[in-house]
Amino acid sequence: MKKIILIGRSECGKTTLTQALKGEKIHYHKTQYVNNFDVIIDTPGEYAETKQLSGALAVYGCEADVIGLLSIDLFLSTYFFVTGHVAYPKSFWK
């Protein structure tokens, strides 16, 4: 089975999606650290929002087969360069 990493800003629904995919009851839970489940890697929004933590996304991304970006267009244009089907964090280019 393939493993997916969920990346996105704070409160965009990564943990809610994780709970839904796992068949759990949906409840709000602020993710404080990377949760590495069997087939899902749930990351805190701060990892995508801050330069100091964004490198961890590359490390955890290497463990995933699929990278899922949960976002809105404003978020993508603010934090990522999007080329074709690939989004690169702007923090890597500064």
Contacts in CASP RR format, 6 or more apart in sequence:
PFRMAT RR
TARGET T0000
AUTHOR 0000-0000-0000
METHOD contacts of the structure
MODEL  1
MKKIILIGRSECGKTTLTQALKGEKIHYHKTQYVNNFDVIIDTPGEYAET
KQLSGALAVYGCEADVIGLLSIDLFLSTYFFVTGHVAYPKSFWK
1 38 0 8 1.000
1 39 0 8 1.000
2 39 0 8 1.000
2 65 0 8 1.000
2 66 0 8 1.000
3 38 0 8 1.000
3 39 0 8 1.000
3 40 0 8 1.000
3 41 0 8 1.000
3 63 0 8 1.000
3 64 0 8 1.000
3 65 0 8 1.000
3 66 0 8 1.000
4 39 0 8 1.000
4 40 0 8 1.000
4 41 0 8 1.000
4 64 0 8 1.000
4 65 0 8 1.000
4 66 0 8 1.000
4 67 0 8 1.000
4 68 0 8 1.000
5 40 0 8 1.000
5 41 0 8 1.000
5 43 0 8 1.000
5 57 0 8 1.000
5 60 0 8 1.000
5 61 0 8 1.000
5 63 0 8 1.000
5 64 0 8 1.000
5 66 0 8 1.000
5 67 0 8 1.000
5 68 0 8 1.000
6 14 0 8 1.000
6 17 0 8 1.000
6 18 0 8 1.000
6 40 0 8 1.000
6 41 0 8 1.000
6 42 0 8 1.000
6 43 0 8 1.000
6 68 0 8 1.000
6 70 0 8 1.000
7 14 0 8 1.000
7 43 0 8 1.000
7 45 0 8 1.000
7 47 0 8 1.000
7 48 0 8 1.000
7 57 0 8 1.000
7 67 0 8 1.000
7 68 0 8 1.000
7 69 0 8 1.000
7 70 0 8 1.000
8 14 0 8 1.000
8 43 0 8 1.000
8 45 0 8 1.000
8 48 0 8 1.000
8 69 0 8 1.000
8 70 0 8 1.000
8 71 0 8 1.000
8 75 0 8 1.000
9 45 0 8 1.000
9 48 0 8 1.000
9 49 0 8 1.000
9 71 0 8 1.000
9 75 0 8 1.000
9 79 0 8 1.000
10 44 0 8 1.000
10 45 0 8 1.000
10 46 0 8 1.000
10 49 0 8 1.000
12 45 0 8 1.000
12 70 0 8 1.000
12 71 0 8 1.000
12 72 0 8 1.000
12 75 0 8 1.000
13 70 0 8 1.000
14 31 0 8 1.000
14 42 0 8 1.000
14 43 0 8 1.000
14 45 0 8 1.000
14 70 0 8 1.000
15 29 0 8 1.000
15 30 0 8 1.000
15 31 0 8 1.000
15 42 0 8 1.000
16 26 0 8 1.000
16 28 0 8 1.000
17 70 0 8 1.000
18 35 0 8 1.000
18 37 0 8 1.000
18 40 0 8 1.000
18 42 0 8 1.000
19 25 0 8 1.000
19 26 0 8 1.000
19 27 0 8 1.000
19 29 0 8 1.000
20 26 0 8 1.000
21 40 0 8 1.000
22 37 0 8 1.000
22 40 0 8 1.000
31 42 0 8 1.000
31 43 0 8 1.000
31 44 0 8 1.000
31 45 0 8 1.000
32 44 0 8 1.000
33 44 0 8 1.000
34 41 0 8 1.000
34 42 0 8 1.000
34 43 0 8 1.000
34 44 0 8 1.000
34 47 0 8 1.000
34 56 0 8 1.000
34 60 0 8 1.000
35 41 0 8 1.000
35 42 0 8 1.000
35 43 0 8 1.000
36 60 0 8 1.000
36 63 0 8 1.000
41 60 0 8 1.000
41 61 0 8 1.000
41 63 0 8 1.000
41 64 0 8 1.000
43 56 0 8 1.000
43 57 0 8 1.000
43 60 0 8 1.000
44 53 0 8 1.000
46 53 0 8 1.000
47 53 0 8 1.000
47 54 0 8 1.000
47 55 0 8 1.000
47 56 0 8 1.000
47 57 0 8 1.000
48 54 0 8 1.000
48 57 0 8 1.000
48 79 0 8 1.000
48 89 0 8 1.000
49 79 0 8 1.000
50 91 0 8 1.000
51 91 0 8 1.000
51 94 0 8 1.000
54 89 0 8 1.000
54 91 0 8 1.000
54 92 0 8 1.000
55 89 0 8 1.000
55 91 0 8 1.000
55 92 0 8 1.000
57 89 0 8 1.000
58 92 0 8 1.000
61 67 0 8 1.000
69 76 0 8 1.000
69 80 0 8 1.000
69 87 0 8 1.000
71 80 0 8 1.000
76 82 0 8 1.000
76 87 0 8 1.000
78 90 0 8 1.000
79 89 0 8 1.000
79 90 0 8 1.000
79 91 0 8 1.000
80 87 0 8 1.000
80 88 0 8 1.000
80 89 0 8 1.000
80 90 0 8 1.000
81 87 0 8 1.000
81 88 0 8 1.000
81 90 0 8 1.000
81 93 0 8 1.000
82 88 0 8 1.000
END
